[in-house]
Structures are given as structure tokens and as C-alpha cells.
Amino acid sequence: MSVAFLKNRQATPRVSAFVDWLADLFERSQEMDDTLTSLYRAAQRRAPARHDRPDRGNH
């Protein structure tokens, strides 16, 4: 996402606050995505492969 301002115009305080809020929101969502990806990959490394798991069915 991009935000552009005209050189000869200054953004209103309301617009500036909104842009700052959006930037913070996107930064936090990227941090959250990175954290969840790391946790998922760590769990994948710890979990045995599906074919290695004991059979839970009744024989």
C-alpha cells in the first residue's frame, strides 16, 4: 500500500493520524505473521512425520 501527498499541500492532522495508524497496523501484522510462521516451522520440526506416528486404530 502506498500513500502519496502533493508537494504543495500539507496533510491535515486527521489524515496524518490515519496514515500513521495504518503504518503501525501493517507493521504489527507483519511482525505477527513472522512470529506465527516461526512458531509453525518450529512445531513442524518437532512433530514426527505422519507415517512415523503410532497407529491409533483398533486392529
Backbone hydrogen bonds in HBPLUS format (Angstrom, degrees):
<---DONOR---> <-ACCEPTOR-->    atom                        ^
c    i                          cat <-CA-CA->   ^        H-A-AA   ^      H-
h    n   atom  resd res      DA  || num        DHA   H-A  angle D-A-AA Bond
n    s   type  num  typ     dist DA aas  dist angle  dist       angle   num
A0009-ARG N   A0006-LEU O   3.18 MM   3  5.34 163.8  2.21 110.2 113.6     1
A0016-SER N   A0012-THR O   2.91 MM   4  6.18 168.3  1.92 162.7 166.3     2
A0017-ALA N   A0013-PRO O   2.89 MM   4  6.01 158.0  1.94 145.0 150.9     3
A0018-PHE N   A0014-ARG O   3.03 MM   4  6.22 153.7  2.10 142.0 149.1     4
A0019-VAL N   A0015-VAL O   2.91 MM   4  6.18 162.0  1.94 155.6 159.9     5
A0020-ASP N   A0016-SER O   2.93 MM   4  6.14 160.5  1.97 149.4 154.9     6
A0021-TRP N   A0017-ALA O   2.91 MM   4  6.08 154.5  1.97 144.8 152.1     7
A0022-LEU N   A0018-PHE O   2.89 MM   4  6.17 161.0  1.93 151.9 156.7     8
A0023-ALA N   A0019-VAL O   2.94 MM   4  6.16 163.3  1.97 151.1 155.6     9
A0024-ASP N   A0020-ASP O   3.00 MM   4  6.21 159.9  2.04 148.4 153.6    10
A0025-LEU N   A0021-TRP O   2.87 MM   4  6.09 157.7  1.92 150.1 156.9    11
A0026-PHE N   A0022-LEU O   2.90 MM   4  6.15 165.1  1.92 158.2 160.7    12
A0027-GLU N   A0023-ALA O   2.97 MM   4  6.11 154.0  2.04 144.6 152.4    13
A0028-ARG N   A0024-ASP O   2.92 MM   4  6.13 163.6  1.95 152.4 156.3    14
A0029-SER N   A0025-LEU O   2.93 MM   4  6.14 156.0  1.99 147.1 154.3    15
A0030-GLN N   A0026-PHE O   3.02 MM   4  6.16 151.8  2.10 143.5 150.2    16
A0031-GLU N   A0027-GLU O   3.03 MM   4  6.31 157.0  2.09 146.8 153.3    17
A0032-MET N   A0028-ARG O   2.86 MM   4  6.08 158.0  1.91 150.6 156.7    18
A0033-ASP N   A0029-SER O   2.90 MM   4  6.05 155.7  1.96 141.7 148.6    19
A0034-ASP N   A0030-GLN O   2.89 MM   4  6.11 159.6  1.93 149.4 154.7    20
A0035-THR N   A0031-GLU O   2.94 MM   4  6.15 158.1  1.99 147.2 153.2    21
A0036-LEU N   A0032-MET O   2.90 MM   4  6.11 168.8  1.91 154.8 157.6    22
A0037-THR N   A0033-ASP O   2.92 MM   4  6.03 155.9  1.97 147.0 154.0    23
A0038-SER N   A0034-ASP O   2.98 MM   4  6.18 157.2  2.03 145.7 151.7    24
A0039-LEU N   A0035-THR O   2.95 MM   4  6.23 161.9  1.98 153.5 158.4    25
A0040-TYR N   A0036-LEU O   2.91 MM   4  6.05 159.5  1.95 147.7 153.4    26
A0041-ARG N   A0037-THR O   2.95 MM   4  6.16 163.8  1.98 150.3 154.5    27
A0042-ALA N   A0038-SER O   2.95 MM   4  6.13 156.8  2.01 148.3 154.9    28
A0043-ALA N   A0039-LEU O   2.95 MM   4  6.15 156.2  2.00 147.2 153.6    29
A0044-GLN N   A0040-TYR O   2.91 MM   4  6.17 150.8  2.00 147.5 155.9    30
A0045-ARG N   A0041-ARG O   3.05 MM   4  6.31 150.2  2.14 144.9 151.9    31
A0046-ARG N   A0042-ALA O   3.14 MM   4  6.40 144.9  2.27 142.5 151.7    32
A0047-ALA N   A0043-ALA O   2.97 MM   4  6.05 149.5  2.06 150.3 157.7    33
A0052-ASP N   A0049-ALA O   2.91 MM   3  5.26 146.7  2.02 110.4 121.1    34
A0053-ARG N   A0050-ARG O   3.29 MM   3  5.45 153.4  2.36 102.7 110.3    35
